[in-house]
Amino acid sequence: YPNSHLKPHFGNAPRLAAHLPVLAPEPLRASMTVGGEQTLWVEGKVVVFDDTFPHAVSHWGTAPRYVLNIWFCHPCDENNAHMQTCPEA
């Protein structure tokens, strides 16, 4: 919602989140902070992050924005349903 803020929160482990702004008419007036790093919402620019990190959203604009949120299995979780493993470093 315009002129609103979402307090810091975190999701259930282990998963990654992808947020894709599909309508961000005021790109300099909305941002997301993940683990202390801030990024501005820009239409078409996806932000992927580990959902277990604290994250918050701020929207100082007056126009609505729409963001597509997608969650998927963390690739380094050896206990996930797909039994994926991390590549060797």
Buried (B, 14 or more C-beta within 10 A) or exposed (E): EEEEEEEEEEBEEBBBBBBBBEEBBBBEBBBBBBEEEEEBBEBEEEBEBBBBBEBBBBBEBEEEBEBEEEEEBBEEBEEBEEEBEEEEE
